[in-house]
Amino acid sequence: MYYAKIANKKVIEYPVSQSSIRETLSGISLPESISPQSVEDYGFYPVKPSNKPDFNPLKEKVKEGIPEFIGKNWVQTWITTELSDTEIDSMRSQ
């Protein structure tokens, strides 16, 4: 599970691993198994994974976006963009 560092309802850092949280909070005693509740007071929130959207790999690419707060959770997002002519030409030459 990845986390995001949140301040004032904005994503400051993403993705953040549990080992990074431990390093950042090295002076704080954390449980062996980090739970969302144990790090929320320090601004770290779990990011719920979401499925990549369907896309045409011959014309488009998908990359991970910045998590969004939806309902009561921070959720992984995806950005679909068109391939550039250079990227399309590169794919054809392979």
DSSP file with accessible surface (Angstrom, degrees, kcal/mol):
  #  RESIDUE AA STRUCTURE BP1 BP2  ACC     N-H-->O    O-->H-N    N-H-->O    O-->H-N    TCO  KAPPA ALPHA  PHI   PSI    X-CA   Y-CA   Z-CA
    1    1 A M              0   0  140      0, 0.0    17,-0.3     0, 0.0     2,-0.3   0.000 360.0 360.0 360.0 135.5    0.0    0.0    0.0
    2    2 A Y        -     0   0  127     45,-0.5    45,-2.4    15,-0.1     2,-0.3  -0.765 360.0-154.8-102.8 155.2    1.2    3.5   -0.9
    3    3 A Y  E     -AB  16  46A   1     13,-2.7    13,-2.2    -2,-0.3     2,-0.4  -0.770   6.0-139.9-119.7 165.1    0.5    6.6    1.1
    4    4 A A  E     - B   0  45A   0     41,-2.6    41,-2.5    -2,-0.3     2,-0.6  -0.970  17.9-127.9-124.1 142.7    0.4   10.3    0.2
    5    5 A K  E     -AB  13  44A  60      8,-2.5     7,-3.5    -2,-0.4     8,-1.3  -0.827  35.4-168.3 -87.4 121.1    1.7   13.1    2.4
    6    6 A I  E     +A   11   0A  15     37,-3.3     2,-0.4    -2,-0.6     5,-0.2  -0.934  16.9 172.6-118.7 135.7   -1.2   15.6    2.6
    7    7 A A  E >  S-A   10   0A  41      3,-2.4     3,-1.5    -2,-0.4    -2,-0.0  -0.982  75.3  -6.1-140.9 130.3   -1.2   19.1    4.0
    8    8 A N  T 3  S-     0   0  158     -2,-0.4     3,-0.1     1,-0.3    -1,-0.1   0.886 128.6 -58.7  53.2  41.0   -4.2   21.5    3.8
    9    9 A K  T 3  S+     0   0  188      1,-0.2     2,-0.4    -3,-0.0    -1,-0.3   0.694 115.6 113.5  63.6  23.0   -6.0   18.9    1.7
   10   10 A K  E <  S-A    7   0A 148     -3,-1.5    -3,-2.4    58,-0.1     2,-0.5  -0.960  73.5-112.8-124.4 144.4   -3.3   19.0   -1.0
   11   11 A V  E     +A    6   0A  39     -2,-0.4    -5,-0.2    -5,-0.2     3,-0.1  -0.628  34.2 173.0 -75.7 121.3   -0.9   16.2   -2.0
   12   12 A I  E     +     0   0A 108     -7,-3.5     2,-0.3    -2,-0.5    -1,-0.2   0.788  69.2   9.8 -95.5 -37.2    2.6   17.2   -1.0
   13   13 A E  E    S-A    5   0A  95     -8,-1.3    -8,-2.5     3,-0.0    -1,-0.4  -0.993  72.2-152.2-149.1 135.7    4.4   13.9   -1.8
   14   14 A Y  E     +     0   0A  52     -2,-0.3   -10,-0.1     1,-0.3     2,-0.1  -0.919  67.8  25.6-161.9 140.6    3.3   10.8   -3.6
   15   15 A P  E     +     0   0A  68      0, 0.0     2,-0.5     0, 0.0    -1,-0.3   0.630  69.0 176.6 -80.3 155.3    3.9    7.9   -3.7
   16   16 A V  E     -A    3   0A   1    -13,-2.2   -13,-2.7    -3,-0.2     2,-0.1  -0.991  16.0-149.1-124.8 121.9    5.2    7.4   -0.1
   17   17 A S     >  -     0   0   32     -2,-0.5     4,-2.1   -15,-0.2     5,-0.2  -0.422  28.0-110.2 -84.3 165.5    6.2    3.9    1.0
   18   18 A Q  H  > S+     0   0   66    -17,-0.3     4,-2.5     1,-0.2     5,-0.2   0.883 120.4  55.2 -62.8 -36.0    5.9    2.6    4.5
   19   19 A S  H  > S+     0   0   85      1,-0.2     4,-2.1     2,-0.2    -1,-0.2   0.892 106.9  50.3 -66.7 -34.6    9.7    2.5    4.7
   20   20 A S  H  > S+     0   0   42      2,-0.2     4,-2.8     1,-0.2    -1,-0.2   0.886 109.1  51.7 -67.7 -38.0    9.8    6.2    3.8
   21   21 A I  H  X S+     0   0    0     -4,-2.1     4,-2.8     2,-0.2    -2,-0.2   0.938 109.6  49.6 -62.4 -45.1    7.2    7.0    6.4
   22   22 A R  H  < S+     0   0   86     -4,-2.5     6,-0.2     1,-0.2    -2,-0.2   0.904 112.3  48.1 -60.0 -41.4    9.4    5.2    9.0
   23   23 A E  H >< S+     0   0  155     -4,-2.1     3,-1.2     1,-0.2    -1,-0.2   0.934 113.6  46.4 -65.2 -45.2   12.4    7.2    7.9
   24   24 A T  H 3< S+     0   0   87     -4,-2.8     3,-0.3     1,-0.3    -2,-0.2   0.886 120.4  39.2 -63.9 -39.0   10.6   10.5    8.0
   25   25 A L  T >< S+     0   0   18     -4,-2.8     3,-2.6    -5,-0.2    -1,-0.3  -0.111  75.4 137.2-102.2  36.2    9.1    9.7   11.4
   26   26 A S  T <   +     0   0  103     -3,-1.2    -1,-0.2     1,-0.3    -2,-0.1   0.773  69.5  54.6 -59.4 -25.9   12.3    8.0   12.8
   27   27 A G  T 3  S+     0   0   80     -3,-0.3     2,-0.4    -4,-0.1    -1,-0.3   0.439  97.1  81.1 -86.9   3.5   11.9    9.8   16.1
   28   28 A I  S <  S-     0   0   58     -3,-2.6     2,-0.7    -6,-0.2    -3,-0.1  -0.902  82.8-122.6-114.6 135.5    8.4    8.4   16.6
   29   29 A S        -     0   0  123     -2,-0.4    -2,-0.1     0, 0.0    -3,-0.1  -0.663  37.0-177.8 -77.5 114.0    7.6    4.9   17.9
   30   30 A L        -     0   0   25     -2,-0.7     4,-0.1    -4,-0.1     9,-0.0  -0.837  31.2 -99.5-110.0 152.2    5.4    3.3   15.2
   31   31 A P        -     0   0   63      0, 0.0    -1,-0.1     0, 0.0     3,-0.1  -0.257  35.6-110.2 -64.6 158.0    3.8   -0.2   15.4
   32   32 A E  S    S+     0   0  188      1,-0.2     2,-0.7     2,-0.1    -2,-0.0   0.901 114.4  45.0 -55.9 -42.6    5.6   -3.0   13.5
   33   33 A S  S    S-     0   0   95      0, 0.0     2,-0.2     0, 0.0    -1,-0.2  -0.911  93.3-136.9-105.8 109.4    2.8   -3.0   11.0
   34   34 A I        -     0   0    8     -2,-0.7    -2,-0.1    -4,-0.1   -16,-0.0  -0.461  21.5-168.5 -68.8 130.6    1.9    0.5   10.0
   35   35 A S    >>  -     0   0   40     -2,-0.2     3,-0.9     1,-0.1     4,-0.7  -0.827  34.8-112.0-112.3 157.9   -1.9    1.1    9.8
   36   36 A P  H >> S+     0   0   30      0, 0.0     4,-1.6     0, 0.0     3,-1.2   0.906 118.2  55.7 -54.1 -39.9   -3.5    4.2    8.3
   37   37 A Q  H 34 S+     0   0  135      1,-0.3     4,-0.5     2,-0.2    -3,-0.0   0.807 100.6  58.9 -63.9 -29.6   -4.7    5.3   11.8
   38   38 A S  H <4 S+     0   0   28     -3,-0.9    -1,-0.3     1,-0.2    -4,-0.0   0.674 117.8  28.5 -77.2 -13.6   -1.1    5.2   13.1
   39   39 A V  H X<>S+     0   0    0     -3,-1.2     5,-1.8    -4,-0.7     3,-1.4   0.502  92.3  90.1-124.7  -5.1    0.2    7.8   10.6
   40   40 A E  G ><5S+     0   0   69     -4,-1.6     3,-2.1     1,-0.3    -3,-0.1   0.878  83.6  60.8 -62.0 -35.7   -2.8   10.0    9.8
   41   41 A D  G 3 5S+     0   0  149     -4,-0.5    -1,-0.3     1,-0.3    -2,-0.1   0.718 104.1  51.9 -63.3 -17.5   -1.9   12.4   12.6
   42   42 A Y  G < 5S-     0   0   92     -3,-1.4    -1,-0.3     2,-0.2    -2,-0.2   0.268 126.8 -98.9-102.0   8.3    1.4   13.0   10.8
   43   43 A G  T < 5S+     0   0   11     -3,-2.1   -37,-3.3     1,-0.3     2,-0.5   0.585  81.8 128.3  90.0  10.8   -0.2   13.8    7.5
   44   44 A F  E   < +B    5   0A   2     -5,-1.8    -1,-0.3   -39,-0.2   -39,-0.2  -0.892  31.9 179.5-104.4 127.8    0.2   10.4    5.8
   45   45 A Y  E     -B    4   0A  74    -41,-2.5   -41,-2.6    -2,-0.5    -8,-0.0  -0.968  29.8-111.0-128.4 141.6   -2.9    8.9    4.2
   46   46 A P  E     -B    3   0A  29      0, 0.0    28,-0.7     0, 0.0     2,-0.6  -0.357  25.7-139.9 -68.3 148.3   -3.4    5.6    2.3
   47   47 A V  E     -c   74   0B   8    -45,-2.4   -45,-0.5    26,-0.1    28,-0.2  -0.960  13.3-135.9-112.2 119.8   -4.2    5.9   -1.4
   48   48 A K  E     -c   75   0B 108     26,-2.9    28,-2.9    -2,-0.6    25,-0.0  -0.599  24.9-121.0 -74.5 130.2   -6.7    3.4   -2.6
   49   49 A P        -     0   0  113      0, 0.0     2,-0.3     0, 0.0    -1,-0.1  -0.324  28.3-165.9 -69.1 152.5   -5.7    1.8   -5.9
   50   50 A S        -     0   0   38     27,-0.1     2,-0.2    25,-0.1    27,-0.0  -0.948  26.7 -96.4-134.4 157.4   -7.9    2.2   -9.0
   51   51 A N        -     0   0  154     -2,-0.3    27,-0.1     1,-0.1     3,-0.1  -0.473  40.0-108.0 -73.4 143.8   -7.9    0.4  -12.3
   52   52 A K        -     0   0  118     -2,-0.2    -1,-0.1     1,-0.1     3,-0.1  -0.446  42.5-110.7 -63.4 142.9   -6.1    1.9  -15.3
   53   53 A P        -     0   0   49      0, 0.0     2,-0.1     0, 0.0    -1,-0.1  -0.337  35.6 -93.9 -72.6 158.6   -8.7    3.2  -17.8
   54   54 A D        +     0   0  166     -3,-0.1     2,-0.3     2,-0.0    -3,-0.0  -0.475  56.7 166.0 -66.7 142.3   -9.1    1.5  -21.1
   55   55 A F        -     0   0   75     -2,-0.1     7,-0.1    -3,-0.1     3,-0.0  -0.982  43.9-107.7-155.1 161.8   -7.0    3.1  -23.8
   56   56 A N    >>  -     0   0   66     -2,-0.3     4,-3.0     1,-0.1     3,-2.1  -0.841  24.8-160.7 -94.5 105.5   -5.8    2.5  -27.4
   57   57 A P  T 34 S+     0   0   80      0, 0.0    -1,-0.1     0, 0.0     5,-0.0   0.636  88.9  62.0 -66.3 -11.5   -2.0    1.8  -27.0
   58   58 A L  T 34 S+     0   0  119      1,-0.1     3,-0.1    -3,-0.0    33,-0.1   0.653 124.1  15.9 -83.2 -15.1   -1.5    2.6  -30.7
   59   59 A K  T <4 S+     0   0  137     -3,-2.1    24,-2.9     1,-0.2     2,-0.3   0.532 123.9  44.0-129.7 -16.1   -2.7    6.2  -30.1
   60   60 A E  E  <  -E   82   0C  61     -4,-3.0     2,-0.3    22,-0.3    22,-0.2  -0.896  52.4-155.7-135.4 162.1   -2.6    6.8  -26.4
   61   61 A K  E     -E   81   0C  85     20,-2.7    20,-2.5    -2,-0.3     2,-0.4  -0.954  11.6-147.7-133.9 155.5   -0.6    6.4  -23.2
   62   62 A V  E     +E   80   0C  20     -2,-0.3     2,-0.3    18,-0.2    18,-0.2  -0.980  17.0 175.5-125.4 133.5   -1.7    6.3  -19.6
   63   63 A K  E     -E   79   0C 133     16,-2.2    16,-3.1    -2,-0.4     2,-0.2  -0.952  38.3 -94.0-133.4 158.1    0.3    7.5  -16.6
   64   64 A E  E     -E   78   0C  76     -2,-0.3    14,-0.3    14,-0.2     2,-0.1  -0.466  41.8-159.2 -71.8 137.6   -0.5    7.8  -13.0
   65   65 A G        -     0   0   10     12,-2.7    12,-0.4    -2,-0.2    -1,-0.1  -0.256  34.0 -68.5-100.2-167.3   -1.8   11.1  -11.8
   66   66 A I        -     0   0  120     10,-0.1    -1,-0.1    -2,-0.1     9,-0.1  -0.692  60.4-102.4 -84.8 134.3   -2.0   12.8   -8.4
   67   67 A P        -     0   0    5      0, 0.0     2,-0.3     0, 0.0     9,-0.2  -0.201  36.2-148.7 -56.2 149.2   -4.4   11.2   -6.0
   68   68 A E  E     -D   75   0B 111      7,-2.2     7,-2.9   -58,-0.1     2,-0.7  -0.920  17.2-117.1-120.1 149.2   -7.8   12.8   -5.5
   69   69 A F  E     +D   74   0B 116     -2,-0.3     2,-0.5     5,-0.2     5,-0.2  -0.761  40.7 173.7 -86.4 112.9  -10.0   12.9   -2.4
   70   70 A I  E >   -D   73   0B  89      3,-3.1     3,-2.0    -2,-0.7     2,-0.7  -0.987  59.9 -36.7-126.1 122.0  -13.2   11.2   -3.3
   71   71 A G  T 3  S-     0   0   64     -2,-0.5    -2,-0.0     1,-0.3     3,-0.0  -0.557 127.0 -26.7  67.7-109.9  -15.8   10.5   -0.7
   72   72 A K  T 3  S+     0   0  188     -2,-0.7     2,-0.3     2,-0.0    -1,-0.3   0.178 124.9  72.6-119.5  14.0  -13.8    9.7    2.4
   73   73 A N  E <  S- D   0  70B  68     -3,-2.0    -3,-3.1    -5,-0.0     2,-0.5  -0.946  75.1-121.1-134.2 152.4  -10.6    8.4    0.7
   74   74 A W  E     -cD  47  69B  23    -28,-0.7   -26,-2.9    -2,-0.3     2,-0.4  -0.797  42.2-162.7 -85.2 130.1   -7.6    9.4   -1.3
   75   75 A V  E     -cD  48  68B  29     -7,-2.9    -7,-2.2    -2,-0.5   -25,-0.1  -0.951  20.3-111.7-126.4 137.9   -7.8    7.5   -4.6
   76   76 A Q        -     0   0   28    -28,-2.9     2,-0.3    -2,-0.4   -10,-0.1  -0.354  37.3-160.1 -61.5 139.5   -5.3    6.8   -7.3
   77   77 A T        -     0   0   24    -12,-0.4   -12,-2.7   -27,-0.0     2,-0.3  -0.839   6.7-147.5-123.2 163.7   -5.9    8.6  -10.6
   78   78 A W  E     -E   64   0C  60     -2,-0.3     2,-0.5   -14,-0.3   -14,-0.2  -0.971   2.7-150.7-132.1 145.6   -4.8    8.1  -14.2
   79   79 A I  E     -E   63   0C  74    -16,-3.1   -16,-2.2    -2,-0.3     2,-0.5  -0.973   8.7-160.0-119.4 123.4   -4.2   10.5  -17.0
   80   80 A T  E     +E   62   0C  57     -2,-0.5     2,-0.3   -18,-0.2   -18,-0.2  -0.904  17.8 171.2-103.8 127.7   -4.7    9.5  -20.6
   81   81 A T  E     -E   61   0C  55    -20,-2.5   -20,-2.7    -2,-0.5     2,-0.2  -0.946  35.6-101.6-132.5 157.0   -2.9   11.5  -23.3
   82   82 A E  E     -E   60   0C 163     -2,-0.3   -22,-0.3   -22,-0.2     2,-0.2  -0.489  40.9-110.3 -74.6 145.4   -2.4   11.1  -27.1
   83   83 A L        -     0   0   19    -24,-2.9    -1,-0.1    -2,-0.2     2,-0.1  -0.477  33.4-117.5 -70.2 146.0    0.9    9.8  -28.3
   84   84 A S     >  -     0   0   53     -2,-0.2     4,-2.4     1,-0.1     5,-0.2  -0.366  26.1-107.5 -76.4 163.8    3.0   12.3  -30.1
   85   85 A D  H  > S+     0   0  127      1,-0.2     4,-2.8     2,-0.2     5,-0.2   0.898 122.6  54.4 -59.0 -37.4    4.0   11.7  -33.7
   86   86 A T  H  > S+     0   0  109      2,-0.2     4,-2.4     1,-0.2    -1,-0.2   0.915 108.2  47.8 -63.8 -43.0    7.5   10.9  -32.5
   87   87 A E  H  > S+     0   0   62      2,-0.2     4,-2.1     1,-0.2    -2,-0.2   0.905 112.8  48.7 -65.4 -40.2    6.2    8.3  -30.1
   88   88 A I  H  X S+     0   0   33     -4,-2.4     4,-2.1     2,-0.2    -2,-0.2   0.939 112.0  48.4 -64.9 -45.1    4.1    6.7  -32.8
   89   89 A D  H  X S+     0   0   92     -4,-2.8     4,-1.6     1,-0.2    -2,-0.2   0.898 110.3  52.6 -61.1 -40.4    7.0    6.7  -35.3
   90   90 A S  H  < S+     0   0   57     -4,-2.4     4,-0.5     1,-0.2    -1,-0.2   0.907 108.8  49.7 -63.6 -40.7    9.2    5.1  -32.7
   91   91 A M  H >< S+     0   0   72     -4,-2.1     3,-0.9     1,-0.2    -1,-0.2   0.896 109.5  51.8 -65.3 -39.3    6.7    2.3  -32.0
   92   92 A R  H 3< S+     0   0  192     -4,-2.1    -1,-0.2     1,-0.2    -2,-0.2   0.825 105.3  55.3 -67.0 -31.6    6.4    1.6  -35.8
   93   93 A S  T 3<        0   0   98     -4,-1.6    -1,-0.2    -5,-0.2    -2,-0.2   0.564 360.0 360.0 -80.9  -6.8   10.1    1.3  -36.2
   94   94 A Q    <         0   0  183     -3,-0.9    -3,-0.0    -4,-0.5    -4,-0.0  -0.472 360.0 360.0 -85.9 360.0   10.4   -1.4  -33.5
